[in-house]
Amino acid sequence: MSYAKEREQNIARNKAILNGLGIDPLKPKIEPKENLRKKVAAKKRKSPSPESDELEEPPKKASRLADDSNEPGGARRSSRLAGKTVDYKQEQDRGVPEPITFKRAQKVKVGQVKSKRTYDPHMYGHIPDVEVGTWWATREDCSTASVHAPWVSGIAPGPNGAYSIALSGGYDDDVDEGYAFTFTGSGGRDLKGTKTAPKNLRTAPQSSDQTFEDRNNAALQKSVDTLKPVRVIRGFKGKARSKYAPSEGYRYDGLYLVKKAWIEKGLNKGGFLVCKFAFVRMPGQEAIPVNDGGDDEFDE
């Protein structure tokens, strides 16, 4: 079976799973459009005053003071000491003056990270002072806001389920319908990467099965049982396949519940297994804005 055909079948199956979870009542009749952010133009350097074509003459360097003695090899003396007898030995013994203030740089221990966070990201539910729909330019900003702590990983695991996930790009057969989506777990990739990109872990091909023994996948599987809400941020990389992804940056789209977890054959050359999860958005939250350039492939 061709890749395109298998992908089409997987998408149809994932859609059926989401439709079976009853997501239609969650969708508003009129979906708001996202507010595009204006790009700030770079500030131009101030050019010289157009009133005059003359260039300002640079300040002249101070000339060296002349020696008091005209004899070759004579000692140089400051003009302020002219006519005075100076004990140079005493002058040299004065020592180095101590600084007025001295602040030692604070060293960071190995493994310690300087954080600007106001709240601990290891909590379930909303982060205080962060409204649904809040937007950030980078994953680092999301982490600083405590909404999704990892800068790279898409899953933030906790003892009673996952705290949060990042939905950005993902696997080709995942379906994002805004108020419900399917999500593929982590693992199954060679941590050494590929020969051409040995450190590019995110693009390494699937080389083994994913399992629920993986810490991240185990956390999402536990979320099904505990019903702990999971924070979800959407990223711009999903725009090509979903109208609910932001056109740029990352957006907090609120709390979701993990309704189902299962394992199936993945969309990869080796036919390795992947962990799949179905998320449904909790009611009573702000509507998700839609972009104007998303693919209509997932629309009803």
Secondary structure, 3 states (H helix, E strand, C coil): CCHHHHHHHHHHHHHHHHHCCCCHHHCCCCCCECCCCCCCCCCCCCCCCCCCCCCCCCCCCCCCCCCCCCCCCCCCCCHHHCCCCCCHHHHHCCCCCCCCCCCCCCCCCCCCCCCCCCCCCCCCCCCCCCCCCCEECCHHHHHHCCCCCCCCCCEEEECCEEEEEEECCCCCCCCECCCEEEEECCCCECCCCCCCCCCCHHHCCECCCCCCCCHHHHHHHHHHHHCCCEEEEEEHHHCCCCCCCCCCCEEEEEEEEEEEEEEEECCCCCCCEEEEEEEEECCCCCCCCECCCCCHHHCC
